[in-house]
Each structure stands twice: as C-alpha cells, then as structure tokens.
Amino acid sequence: LQWEAGKQYTYMAIARVFEMSNDYANAAHYLQMAIAIDHATNDRALQVFLVNELGRVYAGMNMLPEALNQYEEVLQNLTDVNGTSIEATVLYNI
C-alpha cells in the first residue's frame, strides 16, 4: 500500500503541473488515476480531496455538470472525514 500511496501523490503532482499549464484534459486524467488508486488504499480524506480537485479541473474545462457532480460527491462523503475546511472549499467552488 505504501507504493500505491506514493504513486497517488506522484499523479497528483503531475495533475497540478498540467493544470498550471492549462492542460486540463491531462490534469483530469492523472487525477482520475489517483482516485482509482485511492479506492484501493481506502483513505477517505484523500479521496474527498482528490474528487474536489477533479471538480475544480472540470470547472476549468467548462464541464460544469461534471464539476458539480464531483462537488456533490465530496459533500456526500464529508461525514466520513473531518471536512470543515473541505466543505468550505467545495461550497466556494460551487
């Protein structure tokens, strides 16, 4: 599992570089890869963070329905984590 977590953080970093370059499609791709790994590691706080990031990337791509779906998923899963700051971020993004 430690190797999987390392891959997750690598994918997150790669996604951030693509996002900063306005290459949202590749950013979304790497975030989706990180989310897929997270389902194996079962880190709920990280999963909520990643899904929120994916929503932000979708919004940058002007894929607003997809972004809203991601934000709604985050809000539904906040009970699994101590998510006060995450909730504020998601509500701001919406």
ZIKATA-V651491 format. One line per field, one symbol per residue. ss: DSSP state (2 for helix, 1 for strand, 0 for the rest). phi: phi as a letter, one per 30 degrees, with the letter a starting at -180 (. if undefined). psi: psi as a letter, one per 20 degrees, with the letter a starting at -180 (. if undefined). Layout:
ss: ???
phi: ???
psi: ???
This chain:
ss: 0222222222222222222200022222222222222222200222222222222222220002222222222222222200022222222220
phi: .ddddddeddddddddddddcicdddddeddddddddddddicddddddddddddddedddicdddddedddddddcdddbdcddddddddddd
psi: hhgghghghghgggggggghjkmhghggghhhghghhhhhhknhghgggghgghghgghhjkmhggghgghhgghhjhhirnkghggggghgh.
